């Protein structure tokens, strides 16, 4: 009997296991399946872990989770695995178009994913051939065309391996390395190199008279900020349920200062309030079809190209139509569709491009956040950049599908990924309530934006002294790094990936990107090497595929393609 190992049992591993069982059941085949994961809650991965605090919120509207569909009943090897409800059925989700979108705690989706996984394990526990191994995989070796999987204290051999591991830590930047050695010299200082798991911050959560530096001004910073301030000294209160306007009330004095900073100091842009407003930015079916065919016409041909016009051009065409359609909801102008398209292309090419229709960044960060909140609420005229960001979000699933495994050169792949990453300040934006909380903490003089744009940082015995362009300074004794590492394969420093690289079992598609894979997920090996029976789905395949970080991509067609390919190859052997 063929033996398969699945390493990593987050949402992607869960969907891969389900699709594998569906395809095996159709083919009337069965195999040995071992699942490796160090977590106590299989199915969730770290991002959706059930034990995380309620202050870590989902960042995609609960409405959009309609993409997590139900699982059919599966009869596999005489075992019956019951069907499992969709996420919306499971939590009895219902919402009217003009009701505000909901963004629950991430542990809620974690409970769903874990229950969905457990329903499989319970159904298969009688089978000798299925096993869950709670352990971290340290190494993978190729021996006589079989794969040896090594944990701390054991080794197993398999015919095939599916790697579905998520976020991996990378070698610290030069700045972080300096900070590490600084903290080693001064025991009174604290450096948290990662924001997660956020509960590690309990050691600094209820301290008084403390300044905490937050490296990064993105989504992880919001999680950190919320965790540290919903505490023994105060909490948030929404005072207007239509706008989520929030105050932070103190029950006793803490004297806590949170000091976020990033290279550009630009804030996150909240998503629209509800489905009605979100529909303003929705391309038509025909437009998405046009967008897809324009991208595929280039990405699936091996023609040499040196720009990403094939992507930006159709996108700008769609967005100019949508912006014109906003009529009096947009910033007032008398431009034609063609003129708008030129401005959109200029902004996509140059993030510093300025124009009366584009939100001016040279205002206070507080006012910038307020403006974007008001645009998300639909109460002030919409700037062109806000519109671009929301339309991009609606186009992302199509882009991810049309551009994955593109045959263009690696520099073009890198440019497409860079543009998608730049869009995320808008397209992966937080709920309005999160940004209202940022403003509430500024009003309460707990969070300061005085140092948010690339401060000068000096290491001193008392910690980190941040100095801004006005020559004002502040010193923090605690520093939390909330910048998430990009999946640059050559910089990943977890033992498993380092060993795979050293053993020549994987290679990056581009030195700045992830593992090169075929369209059904299998690793592409160097030409002088034998093919290896390793498939990689998810974040580490970034480059071969794009859009790997979205939860809905974990339940997408790429995972189904792998399962079909694996089972059809089983039958042909």
Buried (B, 14 or more C-beta within 10 A) or exposed (E): EBBBBBBBBBBBBBBBBBBBBBBBBEEEBBBBBBBBBEBEBBBBBBBBBBEBBEBBBBBBBBBBBEBBEEBEEBEBBEBEBEEBBBBBEBBEBEBEEEEBBBBBBBBBBBBBBBBBBBBBBEBBEEBEBBBBBEBBBBBBBBEEEEBBBBBEEEEBEBBBBBBBBBBBEBBBBEEBEEBEEBBEEBEEBBBBBBBBEBBEBEEBBEBEEBBBBBBBBBBBBBBBBBBBBBBEBBEBEBEEEEBBBBBBEBEEEBEBBBBBBBEEBBBBBBBBBBBEBBEBBBBEEEBBEBBBEBBBEBBEEEEEBEEBBBBBBBBBBBBBBBBBEBEEBBBEBEBEEEEBBEBBBBBBEEEEBEBEBBBEBEEEBBEBBBBBBBBBBBEBBBBBBBBBBBBBBBBBBBBBBBBBBBEBEBEBBBBBBEBBEBBBBBBBBBBBBBBBBBBBBBEBEBBBBBBBBEBEBEBEEEBBBBBBEEEEBBBBBBBBBBBBBBBBBBBBEBEBBBBBBEEEBBBBBBEBBBBBBBEBBBBBBEEEEEEBBBBBBBBBBBBBBBBBBBBBBBBBEBBBBBBBBBBEBBEEE
